[in-house]
Amino acid sequence: GVFANYRSSVRPVVHALLGLCDVHGKWEAALFVFGSLRDVHVLPTSETYNHLMASCARAGRPDVAMHLLQEMRNEGIEPEPALHNGVIAAHARRGDWQSAVAYLARMRRAGIEANVSGFNAVMVTMTNAYE
């Protein structure tokens, strides 16, 4: 009905706002926008979380990225393997290659395949640490 149309029209606007927050390094604003979704009874999607993970990665906030992955699971949304790159990239952004490698190992133990982006983030961070 009307409410379903409302939700479907709000999501693209929210995703655009989250994208702007990411581009401008405003991860806290992105989390605020995300929290506002619940206030208007709009459920997040994988795309919503993808935008948030990108913001966390850019800001170097692996703690928030890992919390978001857990929140996805709590919502019944299984994170796509690519979303785990947000955690790796956030560690890498901080220059913490050890934690990035440890997270890759954790993914492997959980049966989650890392993709090229995750490995590249680790390699670049390790290279920068040794230059």
N, C-alpha and C positions, 0 to 999 in steps of 0.2 A: 503494500500500500504506500501511502504517503511517506511513512517513516522510513521505509526501505529506500525510496527515492532520495530522501534527505541524506541518509547515510552514504549512498553511492555518490552523491554530488559533493559531499564534504570531504571524502577521502582524497580526491585529487588535489584539493586546495591544501589540505594538511600535508600531503606528500611534497607539494611545491614549497610550503613553508619550511619543512624539515630539510629539504635540499638547500634552501637559502641559508638556513642556520649552519649547515655543514660547510658550505662554500665560504662563509664568513667567520668560521671558527667559533660559533656560538653554541657549543654542545649543551650548555645549561639551558639555553632558550629552547633547544630542540627537545630536551626532556620536559620542559614546561608545556610545550605544545602537545607532546605525547600524553602527558597527564591530563590535559584538557579534553582529550578524546573521550575519556571515561565520563567526564562531566556532561557530555552531550550524547552519551550512550552509543558511541561509535567504537566498534571493536577494532583493534589493530590487526594488520595483515603482515605477511612476510615482507612485503614491500615497505611497510611502515618501519619494521625492525631493521631492514636493510639500510634505510636512511639514518636511523639512529646509530647503527654500528659504524657507518662511515664517519659520523661526527665524533664518535668515541675514538676511532682510530686516528683521525686527524688531530685530535686533542691529546693523544697519548694517555688515554684513560682505560687501561685494560680492566680495571676493577669494575667500572660501570658497564663495559662491554660484556664481561662475564655475568654480571647481574642480569643484563638484558637477555642473554641466552637462557638463563634459568627461568626468567619471567615468561619467555616464549613457551618453554616446556610446561610451565604451570598453566598457561592459557590453552594448552593442548596443541600448540603449533610446534612441530619438530623442526629445529633450525636446519636449513640447508647447509651442506658442508662449506659452501663459500662464505657463509656468515661467520664462521669461525676465523676467517682471515681478519676480521675486525679486531679480534683479540690479539692475534699475532702482530698485526700492523700497529696496534696501540702500544704493545711492548717495544716494537721496533722504533716507533716514533720517540719513545723515551730513551732509546739507545740501549735498552736492556735485552741484548741478544740471548743471554742465558735463559731468561724467562720465556722468550719467544721460542727457543729450541725446546724448552721443557713443555710448553703448550703443544708444540707439534708432536712430541712423544706421547703426551696425554691423549691427543686426538687419535694417534695410531692405536694406542691400547684400547680406545673406545670403538675402534673400527670405523673411524671417520677419516676419509681420504682428504688430505690437503691438496690444494691445487697449486699451480705455478705461482700464483700471486703470493700465497703464504710462504713458499720457499724463497721467492725473490726478496720478500721483506726481510727474512732472516739473513739471507746472504748479504744484502746491502748493509744491514746493521752490523754484521760481523766485519765486513770490509772496512766500514767507517771506524769501528772500534780499534782496528789494528793499523790505521794509517797515521 
